[in-house]
Amino acid sequence: MKQLLLAALCLGSVARAELPDISSVLPDLTVPPLTAGAPAPGARVKHYLPEFKGTQLYHVLYLPADWKPGARYPVIVEYAGNGGYTNKYGDISTGLPEGSKLGYGISGGTNFIWLCLPFVNAQEKKVAPNWWGDVEATIAYCKQAVRRVCSDFGGDPQSVILCGFSRGAIACGYIGLHDDEIAALWRAFILYSHYDGVSRWSYPASDAAAAVARMQRLKGRPTFVCQEGSVEATKKFVGASGVQAPFTFQPVPFRNHNDAWTLRPSPTRAALRAWLQDVLHPAAAQKVKVVCFGDSITHLGYPKILGERLGVTVLNAGIGGNTTRAGLARLEKDVLTHKPDAVAILFGTNDSVLDKPNTYKTAPVQFEKNLTEMVTRCRAAGAQVVLGTLPPVIAAPYLTRHPKANYDAKGGLDKVLEEYQALTLRVAKKLAVPVVDFHTTLAADWPQHSRDGVHPDEEMTRRIAEQFAVPLAQVLGPPPPVSEKK
């Protein structure tokens, strides 16, 4: 299922029903329970504007687990989807602020204040679970809630991000860009599943022309658009609008209409987090440095794609034909002198070569020692490390260049490769470093995407970058909040 998940993401435009279900990937985040207490670090509370205390009109406020008085924090403001929604995959939407999940999945619960806002039923002073309620009242509530969170809890008014799911995604345009005053609140926008103007709805001014007029208020601010299956319809709409602003489009690799995908690891979540870091801390992001260390599989190009995914500087330290022995000899010069924040290490294909009977280029026991030394030295230099197992090898073309008998004497090519795979996994476990098991995750599709059996084509190169991006984004983490200047 993991292979299918990554393959589906790379296709970029697949039928929704062909995508894996969200239940196929275990969450690594759990949204904290909603409480009625006072705002506190790590707590998600039902909160009220002063004039609505005692009513049914509220918002949900989460202060990050690392929240401290006197610091400034970026703010993620979120709108929920329509209430009463269910589908055949078991997805539901209540339409209430507490049903939202995007902001927590994006932030991981730290470094960001998370504010989930209501659509306002002004007459009854309660949350409107469907569509906009009273538009002007919803806009007024938004403006006041954002101002109070910034003044009372250290939200940075220059770093407020508007996001939403389904109805909430449309609200990023319909509400968030409704007039110049509310539009000025936002630093950037994150939209999951739907976009203002792409489809015609039952409420006034849902047509494309009205939506494009609202889009003009973007004024060059960035937008991240993601959707289950395909983002092509939105991409086409934005391209035809003539609006000049940076847009990033990413498919979500699940069939579900469900914002809980952000609570699970995926290349799309990694890309979204990296995009947000770059939006909020462009100078800091450019200072972050990753070195990709390996052989020809590294040299051929996945580091460039990885840099685009992570939004940081990525250096290519791959050399064709390298073993771990050769890599160790140049570790200081090609890796450590760059003072990287993280190092992605991918060796093994050349180490496992048996061109002489019973003689590996790097014997298994030495391979394990070499990898261990690489990780240890990188860590000692202050770098985080992510390991990758050697990718698959296709026997037929490979054994035209290497003596088959030498591999047969060791139990066959597959057994040899699996030994080096297992050694990398063992080093990762022993040293407690993240590892991407390319030997397993790429196995099903490698034969169609490697002409010589060893080197990846463009599609597989992208897959390697996307799979490395997930743990690298996690170990790099978001920048720390900026302390309040006195």
Residue pairs with C-beta under 8 A, 6 or more apart in sequence:
1 20
1 24
1 25
2 25
2 441
3 440
3 441
3 442
3 443
3 444
3 445
4 20
4 24
5 20
5 24
5 25
5 253
5 254
5 266
6 253
6 267
6 441
6 463
6 466
6 467
7 444
7 445
7 463
8 14
8 18
8 19
8 20
8 251
8 253
9 251
9 253
9 266
9 267
9 268
9 466
10 459
10 462
10 463
10 466
11 251
12 230
12 231
12 251
13 229
13 230
13 232
13 251
14 229
14 230
14 251
15 229
16 228
16 229
16 255
17 255
18 255
19 228
19 229
19 253
19 254
19 255
20 253
20 254
20 255
21 89
21 254
21 255
21 256
22 89
22 254
22 255
22 256
22 258
22 260
22 261
22 264
25 254
25 264
25 265
25 266
26 264
27 260
27 263
27 264
28 263
28 264
28 265
29 104
29 105
29 108
29 109
29 262
29 263
29 264
30 263
31 44
31 101
31 104
31 263
32 42
32 43
32 44
32 62
32 104
32 109
33 44
34 44
34 45
34 46
34 60
34 98
35 43
35 44
35 45
35 46
36 45
36 46
37 43
37 45
38 45
39 45
39 47
39 61
39 63
39 153
40 63
41 63
41 64
41 65
41 66
41 67
41 68
42 63
42 64
42 65
42 67
42 109
43 62
43 63
44 60
44 61
44 62
44 98
44 114
45 60
45 61
45 62
46 58
46 60
46 98
47 58
47 59
47 60
47 61
48 55
48 57
48 58
48 59
49 57
49 59
49 141
49 144
49 145
49 148
52 58
52 125
55 125
55 126
56 124
56 125
56 126
56 127
57 118
57 120
57 121
57 125
57 126
57 127
57 141
58 97
58 118
58 127
59 97
59 115
59 116
59 117
59 118
59 141
59 145
60 97
60 98
60 100
60 115
60 116
61 113
61 114
61 115
61 116
61 149
61 153
62 103
62 104
62 109
62 113
62 114
62 115
62 116
63 113
63 153
64 73
64 107
64 109
64 110
64 111
64 112
64 113
64 114
65 109
65 110
66 110
66 111
66 481
67 73
67 113
67 153
67 154
69 154
70 154
70 483
70 484
71 154
71 481
71 482
71 483
71 484
72 154
72 155
72 156
72 159
72 481
72 482
72 483
72 484
73 111
73 112
73 113
73 153
73 154
73 155
73 156
73 159
73 481
74 111
74 112
74 113
74 155
74 156
74 159
74 160
74 161
74 187
74 280
74 481
75 112
75 113
75 114
75 115
75 146
75 149
75 150
75 155
75 156
75 159
75 160
75 161
76 102
76 103
76 106
76 107
76 112
76 113
76 114
76 115
76 161
76 163
77 103
77 115
77 116
77 117
77 142
77 146
77 160
77 161
77 162
77 163
78 97
78 100
78 102
78 103
78 114
78 115
78 116
78 117
78 162
78 163
78 164
78 165
78 168
79 100
79 116
79 117
79 119
79 162
79 163
79 164
79 165
79 167
79 168
79 169
79 171
79 172
79 175
80 93
80 94
80 95
80 96
80 97
80 99
80 100
80 116
80 164
80 165
80 167
80 168
81 93
81 95
81 99
81 164
81 165
81 166
81 167
81 168
81 193
81 259
82 93
82 95
82 129
82 130
82 131
82 166
82 167
83 93
83 94
83 95
83 96
83 129
83 130
84 93
84 95
84 129
84 130
85 91
85 92
85 93
85 95
85 166
85 257
86 92
87 257
89 255
89 256
89 257
89 258
91 256
91 257
91 258
93 99
93 165
93 166
94 129
95 119
95 127
95 128
95 129
95 130
95 167
96 118
96 127
96 129
97 116
97 117
97 118
97 127
98 116
100 116
100 165
100 168
100 259
101 165
101 259
101 260
101 262
101 263
102 163
102 164
102 165
102 190
102 192
102 259
102 262
103 112
103 114
103 115
103 116
103 163
104 114
104 262
104 263
105 259
105 260
105 261
105 262
105 263
105 264
105 269
106 112
106 163
106 190
106 262
106 269
106 272
106 273
106 276
107 114
107 478
108 273
108 478
110 478
111 478
111 479
111 480
111 481
112 478
113 149
113 153
113 154
113 155
115 145
115 146
115 149
115 155
117 141
117 142
117 145
118 127
118 128
118 133
118 138
118 141
119 127
119 128
119 129
119 131
119 132
119 133
119 138
119 171
120 127
120 128
120 133
120 134
120 137
120 138
120 140
120 141
121 127
121 128
121 133
121 134
122 133
122 134
122 137
123 134
127 133
128 134
128 138
130 167
131 167
131 203
132 138
132 171
132 174
132 175
132 203
135 175
135 178
138 175
139 175
139 178
139 179
139 182
142 175
142 176
142 182
142 185
143 181
143 182
143 185
146 155
146 157
146 160
146 185
147 157
149 155
150 156
150 157
150 160
154 484
156 482
157 185
158 187
159 187
159 280
160 185
160 186
160 187
161 186
161 187
161 188
161 189
161 190
161 276
161 279
162 172
162 176
162 185
162 186
162 188
162 189
162 190
163 169
163 172
163 189
163 190
163 191
163 192
164 170
164 171
164 172
164 190
164 191
164 192
165 192
165 193
165 259
166 192
166 193
166 194
166 257
167 194
169 191
169 192
169 193
169 194
169 195
169 196
170 194
170 195
170 196
170 201
171 196
172 189
172 190
172 191
172 196
172 223
173 195
173 196
173 197
173 211
173 214
173 215
174 196
174 205
174 206
174 211
174 214
175 182
176 182
176 183
176 185
176 186
176 189
177 183
177 196
177 214
177 215
177 217
177 218
178 214
179 217
180 217
183 217
183 218
183 219
186 221
187 221
187 279
187 280
188 221
188 222
188 223
188 224
188 276
188 279
189 218
189 221
189 222
189 223
189 224
190 223
190 224
190 226
190 272
190 276
191 223
191 224
191 225
191 226
192 226
192 227
192 252
192 259
193 226
193 227
193 228
193 252
193 257
194 227
195 225
195 234
195 237
195 238
196 206
196 211
196 214
196 215
197 206
197 207
197 208
197 210
197 211
197 212
197 214
197 215
197 237
197 241
198 208
198 211
198 233
198 234
198 237
199 206
200 206
200 207
200 208
205 211
208 237
212 241
212 242
212 243
215 238
215 241
215 243
215 245
216 243
218 243
218 245
219 245
220 244
220 245
220 246
221 245
221 246
222 245
222 246
222 247
222 248
222 275
222 279
223 245
223 246
223 247
223 248
224 247
224 248
224 250
224 272
224 275
224 276
225 231
225 234
225 235
225 238
225 247
225 248
225 249
225 250
226 249
226 250
226 251
226 252
226 268
226 272
227 234
227 251
227 252
228 251
228 252
228 254
228 255
228 256
228 257
229 251
229 252
229 255
230 251
231 249
231 250
231 251
234 249
235 247
235 249
238 247
248 271
248 275
250 268
250 271
250 272
251 268
252 261
252 266
252 268
253 261
253 266
253 267
253 268
254 261
254 266
261 268
261 269
262 269
262 272
265 470
265 474
266 470
267 309
267 466
267 467
267 469
267 470
269 470
270 309
270 310
270 469
270 470
270 472
270 473
270 474
271 309
271 469
273 473
273 478
274 285
274 309
274 310
274 311
274 312
274 469
274 473
275 311
276 478
277 284
277 285
277 311
277 478
277 479
278 285
278 311
280 479
281 479
284 479
285 311
285 312
285 479
286 312
286 313
287 313
288 310
288 312
288 313
288 341
288 476
289 312
289 313
289 314
289 315
289 338
289 339
289 340
289 341
289 342
290 303
290 306
290 307
290 310
290 312
290 313
290 314
290 315
290 340
290 341
290 342
290 343
290 344
290 472
290 476
291 314
291 315
291 317
291 334
291 335
291 338
291 340
291 342
291 343
291 344
291 383
292 298
292 302
292 303
292 306
292 314
292 315
292 316
292 317
292 318
292 343
292 344
292 346
292 468
293 317
293 318
293 327
293 331
293 334
293 335
293 343
293 344
293 345
293 346
293 347
293 374
294 317
294 318
294 322
294 327
294 344
294 345
294 346
294 347
294 388
295 318
295 319
295 320
295 321
295 322
295 323
295 327
295 346
295 347
295 349
295 350
296 318
296 319
296 320
296 321
296 322
296 455
297 318
297 346
297 349
297 391
297 454
297 455
297 456
297 464
298 316
298 317
298 318
298 346
299 316
299 318
299 319
299 320
300 318
300 455
300 456
300 461
301 316
301 461
302 456
302 461
302 462
302 464
302 465
302 468
303 314
303 315
303 316
303 318
303 465
304 314
304 316
305 461
305 462
305 465
305 466
306 314
306 344
306 465
306 468
306 469
306 472
307 313
307 314
309 465
309 466
309 469
310 469
310 472
310 473
310 476
312 341
312 476
315 338
315 340
317 330
317 334
317 335
318 346
319 326
319 330
319 334
321 350
322 347
322 350
323 347
323 350
323 351
323 361
323 362
324 347
324 348
324 351
324 362
324 366
324 367
324 370
324 371
324 374
325 351
325 361
325 362
325 366
325 370
327 347
327 370
327 374
328 370
328 373
328 374
331 374
331 377
331 378
335 343
335 378
336 377
336 378
336 381
336 383
339 381
339 382
340 378
340 381
340 383
341 383
341 384
341 476
342 383
342 384
342 385
342 386
342 472
342 475
342 476
343 378
343 383
343 384
343 385
343 386
344 386
344 388
344 468
344 472
345 371
345 374
345 375
345 378
345 385
345 386
345 387
345 388
346 387
346 388
346 390
346 438
346 464
347 367
347 370
347 371
347 390
348 367
348 389
348 390
348 420
348 421
348 423
348 424
349 390
349 391
349 393
349 454
350 361
350 362
351 360
351 361
351 362
351 367
351 370
351 390
351 420
352 360
352 361
352 362
352 367
352 390
352 416
352 417
352 419
352 420
353 360
353 361
353 402
354 360
354 402
354 403
354 406
354 407
354 410
354 416
355 361
355 402
355 403
355 406
356 406
357 403
357 405
357 406
357 409
358 406
358 409
358 410
360 367
362 370
364 419
364 420
364 423
367 420
367 423
368 423
368 426
368 427
371 387
371 423
371 424
371 427
372 427
372 430
372 431
374 385
375 385
375 387
375 427
375 431
375 433
376 431
378 385
379 385
384 472
384 475
384 476
385 431
385 433
385 434
385 475
386 433
386 434
386 435
386 436
386 468
386 471
386 472
386 475
387 424
387 427
387 428
387 433
387 434
387 435
387 436
388 424
388 435
388 436
388 437
388 438
388 464
388 468
389 420
389 421
389 424
389 425
389 435
389 436
389 437
389 438
389 439
389 440
390 417
390 420
390 421
390 424
390 438
390 439
391 438
391 439
391 442
391 446
391 456
391 460
391 464
392 417
392 438
392 439
392 442
392 443
392 446
392 450
393 413
393 417
393 453
393 454
394 446
394 447
394 450
394 453
394 454
395 413
395 414
395 453
396 453
397 451
397 452
397 453
398 413
398 452
398 453
398 454
399 407
399 413
404 413
407 413
407 416
410 416
417 439
418 439
421 437
421 439
421 440
424 435
425 435
425 437
427 433
428 434
428 435
434 471
434 474
434 475
435 471
436 467
436 468
436 470
436 471
438 464
438 467
441 467
442 460
442 463
442 464
445 459
445 460
445 463
446 456
446 460
449 456
449 457
449 459
449 460
450 456
450 457
450 460
451 457
456 463
456 464
